[in-house]
Amino acid sequence: MIAFAEALGLAAGFLVSFGLIPQIVRVLRLRDARQISLPFNLLSLGGTVLWLTYGILLGLLSVTFWNGVNCILYVILLSVKLKYGMGGGSQAPVGNHSR
C-alpha cells in the first residue's frame, strides 16, 4: 500500500506537470512562442533536472517520476520556443482586432 505522503506527492506532481500541457498545446496551435520566456524555460528545466536527480538519489518515486515527466515537457516547450518564438517579427497578436 502506498503511503499518504507519497500519494500526496504523486497528486501534486500530476497537477504541476499537467499545468504545462495547455501552454505547449497553445504554442503548437498558434505556432507562436515569442511570449514564452527563454530564461524561464531554461531555469525551470535546470531546476527540474536537479529535482529529478534528488529524487533518484533518495529513491523518491513521486519526485523521480513527475520530474522525469516535467523534464520531457520542458524540453518540448524549449523546442517549440526555439522553433516558433525566437524571431522578433512584427506580427500582431492573435485576437487583436484594431479598428
C-alpha positions in Angstrom: 0.0 0.0 0.0 1.2 3.5 -0.9 1.9 5.9 2.0 -0.2 9.0 2.3 2.8 11.3 1.8 3.8 9.5 -1.4 0.2 9.7 -2.7 0.2 13.4 -1.9 3.4 13.8 -3.8 2.1 11.9 -6.8 -1.1 14.1 -6.9 0.9 17.3 -6.6 3.3 16.2 -9.4 0.4 15.4 -11.6 -1.1 18.9 -11.2 2.2 20.7 -11.7 3.1 18.6 -14.7 -0.2 18.8 -16.5 -0.2 22.5 -16.0 2.4 22.7 -18.7 0.4 20.9 -21.3 -2.1 23.7 -22.1 0.9 26.1 -22.7 2.5 23.6 -25.1 -0.7 22.9 -26.9 -1.3 26.7 -27.3 2.1 27.3 -28.7 1.8 24.4 -31.1 -1.6 25.5 -32.3 -0.6 29.2 -32.8 2.9 28.4 -33.9 4.0 31.4 -31.9 6.1 31.2 -28.8 7.5 34.8 -28.6 5.8 35.4 -25.3 7.4 32.4 -23.7 10.4 33.5 -21.7 13.6 31.7 -22.7 15.2 32.3 -19.3 12.1 30.9 -17.5 12.2 27.8 -19.7 15.9 27.2 -19.2 15.8 27.9 -15.4 12.7 25.6 -15.0 14.4 22.8 -17.0 17.6 23.2 -14.9 15.7 23.1 -11.6 13.6 20.1 -12.8 16.8 18.2 -13.7 18.1 18.9 -10.2 14.8 17.7 -8.6 14.9 14.6 -10.8 18.5 13.9 -9.6 17.4 14.5 -6.0 14.5 12.1 -6.3 16.7 9.4 -7.9 19.4 9.7 -5.2 16.8 9.4 -2.4 14.7 6.8 -4.1 11.6 9.0 -4.0 9.0 7.7 -6.5 6.8 10.8 -6.8 9.7 13.2 -7.1 11.5 11.0 -9.7 8.5 10.1 -11.8 6.9 13.6 -12.1 10.2 15.4 -12.5 11.1 13.0 -15.3 7.7 13.9 -16.9 8.4 17.6 -16.4 11.9 17.3 -18.0 10.2 15.9 -21.1 7.6 18.6 -21.1 10.1 21.4 -20.6 12.3 20.0 -23.4 9.2 20.1 -25.7 8.4 23.7 -24.6 12.0 24.7 -25.1 12.0 23.1 -28.6 8.9 24.9 -29.7 10.2 28.1 -28.2 13.3 27.8 -30.3 11.3 26.9 -33.4 8.4 29.4 -33.1 9.5 32.1 -30.7 12.9 33.5 -31.3 12.1 35.9 -34.1 11.1 39.5 -33.3 8.6 39.7 -36.1 6.0 42.4 -36.4 3.0 40.1 -36.5 0.1 41.3 -34.4 -1.0 39.0 -31.6 -3.9 36.7 -32.4 -7.2 38.1 -31.4 -6.0 41.7 -31.6 -8.6 43.4 -33.8 -7.7 47.0 -34.1 -10.1 49.4 -35.8 
